[in-house]
Amino acid sequence: MKKNTFYLFWMLCLLFSSKAYVQNLSEGFENGMPPNWVTYQTESDDPGFIITSSEAKRGSNSVHHADDNLVAESTSWLVSDAYVVTATANNYMQFWYRQNYSTYSYNYSGVYISTASNDPIANPTDFVELQEFNEAFGYSEDEWTKFTQDLSAYIGETVYVAFKYAGDFDHEFYIDDFIVMETPSCVEPSDVVFGEITGISAEVSLESQENTWGILYGEEGFD
């Protein structure tokens, strides 16, 4: 990994861009529950996954399951729209999650994938676990954590991504900035830090595997 430092002049807002990619399925939950996404709950008093403005990785909203005190333990699902994993390029899934729970109250939170249906209640064997988000997996409580999954094993198939929550009290689970897309030929930089912003200049540092970069900048909202 290389650390690169740039000095930009007349900088208002920055957009890092390496090479173009095709974005196929993206959701930040800013306009409510997305069309063709479905929710399921096993208990009638379970509110399930809902849109919230209490936490967001970016923008104003995320989707979450609250820590409601239910009469009995319930299992909730949030299942994405269908996505066809193309054979012409690598594909990956990425999203950010955030949690708050006490160890004694945690039951389950995780992400699944299906290649057959979008109904985990009627067809539970269609869904395969990709990862459980427990303490053993490792995450920082009350902080957004990025999860990335390579989808090259599903080339040519239609997939559904599903988030699962199980519990009855004192466990909050948030999801934001969900995306499934072709893998860009240039890997996204990490640890982007803005510093020394004075007058008409700014210092930007980032971690990257690339040697050269194209940088676009302008007023917020520019193309």
C-alpha positions in Angstrom: 0.0 0.0 0.0 1.3 3.5 -0.9 0.4 6.7 0.9 -0.1 9.6 -1.4 -0.4 13.2 -0.5 -1.8 15.8 -2.8 -2.0 19.6 -2.6 -5.1 21.0 -4.3 -5.7 24.7 -5.0 -9.1 26.4 -5.4 -10.6 23.3 -3.9 -14.2 23.4 -2.7 -15.3 19.7 -2.8 -13.4 16.7 -4.0 -14.5 13.6 -5.9 -11.9 10.8 -6.4 -12.4 9.0 -9.7 -10.1 6.3 -11.1 -11.8 4.4 -13.9 -15.5 4.2 -14.9 -17.5 1.2 -13.7 -21.1 0.0 -14.2 -23.2 0.5 -11.1 -26.1 -1.9 -11.0 -27.7 -2.0 -7.6 -27.2 0.8 -5.1 -29.2 2.0 -2.2 -28.7 4.6 0.5 -32.3 4.5 1.8 -32.8 8.2 1.5 -36.2 7.8 -0.2 -37.6 5.2 2.1 -37.7 1.5 1.6 -36.6 0.7 -1.9 -39.0 -0.7 -4.5 -38.7 -4.5 -4.8 -37.1 -4.9 -1.4 -39.2 -7.1 0.9 -39.4 -7.6 4.7 -40.5 -10.6 6.7 -41.1 -11.1 10.4 -42.0 -14.3 12.3 -43.9 -12.5 15.2 -46.8 -10.1 14.7 -45.5 -7.5 17.1 -42.1 -7.3 15.4 -41.8 -4.0 13.5 -39.1 -5.6 11.3 -36.6 -3.6 9.3 -37.6 0.0 8.9 -36.1 3.3 7.7 -34.6 5.5 10.4 -33.0 8.9 10.6 -31.4 8.2 14.0 -28.2 7.0 12.4 -26.7 7.2 8.9 -23.4 6.4 7.4 -24.0 9.0 4.7 -27.0 11.3 4.0 -29.9 11.3 6.5 -31.3 7.8 6.6 -30.4 4.1 7.0 -32.4 1.0 7.5 -32.5 -0.7 10.8 -34.1 -3.1 13.3 -34.7 -1.5 16.6 -34.3 -2.9 20.1 -38.0 -3.4 20.7 -39.1 -5.4 23.7 -41.1 -8.1 22.0 -43.4 -10.7 23.6 -41.3 -13.5 22.1 -38.2 -13.8 20.1 -38.7 -12.9 16.5 -36.7 -13.3 13.3 -36.8 -10.5 10.8 -35.5 -10.4 7.2 -34.8 -7.6 4.7 -34.2 -9.0 1.2 -32.9 -6.9 -1.7 -34.0 -6.6 -5.3 -32.7 -9.2 -7.7 -29.2 -8.8 -9.2 -27.7 -10.7 -12.2 -24.0 -11.4 -11.6 -22.5 -10.8 -15.0 -20.0 -13.1 -16.7 -18.1 -10.2 -18.3 -16.6 -8.7 -15.2 -16.0 -9.5 -11.5 -18.8 -8.5 -9.2 -18.9 -7.6 -5.5 -21.3 -6.5 -2.8 -20.5 -3.8 -0.2 -22.4 -2.1 2.6 -21.9 -0.5 6.0 -23.4 -1.8 9.2 -23.6 -0.5 12.8 -24.7 -2.3 16.0 -25.4 -1.7 19.6 -26.2 -4.6 22.0 -25.4 -6.1 25.3 -23.8 -9.6 25.1 -26.6 -11.1 27.1 -29.3 -9.7 24.8 -27.6 -10.6 21.4 -29.2 -13.4 19.4 -28.3 -12.9 15.8 -27.5 -10.5 13.0 -26.0 -11.3 9.7 -26.1 -11.3 5.9 -27.2 -14.1 3.5 -27.5 -14.8 -0.2 -30.0 -16.7 -2.3 -29.9 -17.8 -5.9 -33.4 -19.3 -6.0 -36.0 -17.1 -4.3 -36.5 -13.9 -2.2 -38.6 -15.5 0.5 -36.5 -16.9 3.4 -39.6 -17.8 5.4 -41.2 -20.1 2.8 -37.9 -21.3 1.4 -35.3 -21.2 4.2 -32.9 -23.6 2.4 -32.5 -21.1 -0.5 -30.5 -18.8 1.7 -26.9 -19.3 2.6 -25.1 -17.4 5.3 -22.2 -15.2 4.2 -21.4 -13.7 7.6 -22.7 -13.3 11.1 -21.9 -10.0 12.7 -21.2 -11.1 16.2 -18.3 -10.1 18.5 -16.2 -13.0 17.3 -16.3 -11.6 13.8 -15.1 -8.3 15.1 -16.6 -4.8 14.9 -16.6 -1.6 16.9 -19.8 -1.0 18.7 -21.6 2.2 17.8 -19.3 2.7 14.8 -20.0 2.1 11.1 -18.1 -1.0 9.7 -17.7 -1.8 6.1 -18.4 -5.3 4.8 -17.3 -6.5 1.3 -18.2 -9.8 -0.4 -16.7 -11.1 -3.7 -19.5 -12.5 -5.9 -17.4 -14.3 -8.5 -18.7 -17.6 -7.4 -22.2 -16.6 -8.6 -21.4 -15.6 -12.2 -24.4 -16.0 -14.5 -26.8 -16.4 -11.6 -29.6 -14.1 -10.2 -28.9 -13.4 -6.5 -30.8 -11.8 -3.7 -29.0 -10.4 -0.6 -30.8 -10.8 2.7 -30.1 -9.2 6.1 -31.3 -11.3 9.1 -32.0 -10.2 12.7 -33.2 -12.4 15.5 -33.9 -11.3 19.1 -36.5 -9.7 21.4 -34.7 -6.9 23.3 -31.8 -4.5 23.5 -30.2 -5.0 20.1 -30.0 -2.3 17.4 -28.8 -3.2 13.8 -28.3 -0.7 11.1 -27.5 -1.0 7.4 -26.5 1.8 5.0 -24.8 2.5 1.6 -25.6 -0.9 0.1 -24.2 -1.6 -3.4 -23.7 -4.5 -5.7 -21.6 -3.7 -8.8 -18.9 -4.7 -11.2 -15.5 -4.5 -9.5 -13.7 -1.4 -10.7 -10.3 -2.0 -12.4 -8.9 0.5 -10.0 -9.5 -0.3 -6.3 -11.1 2.4 -4.3 -8.7 4.3 -2.0 -8.9 4.0 1.8 -8.1 6.2 4.7 -8.8 9.4 2.9 -7.9 12.3 5.2 -8.3 16.1 4.5 -5.9 18.3 6.4 -4.3 21.7 6.3 -7.3 23.4 4.7 -6.3 27.0 4.6 -7.7 29.7 2.3 -7.4 28.4 -1.3 -5.4 25.2 -0.6 -5.9 21.8 1.0 -3.8 18.7 1.8 -5.3 15.3 1.1 -3.7 12.0 1.9 -4.9 8.4 1.1 -3.9 4.8 1.1 -3.8 3.2 -2.4 -2.4 0.4 -4.5 -2.3 2.7 -7.5 0.6 4.8 -8.7 -1.3 7.5 -10.6 -4.6 9.2 -10.0 -7.0 11.5 -11.7 -8.6 14.0 -9.4 -11.8 15.9 -10.1 -12.9 18.9 -8.0 -15.4 21.7 -8.0 -18.4 23.1 -6.2 -20.7 20.6 -4.5 -23.0 18.8 -7.0 -20.7 19.3 -10.0 -20.6 16.6 -12.7 
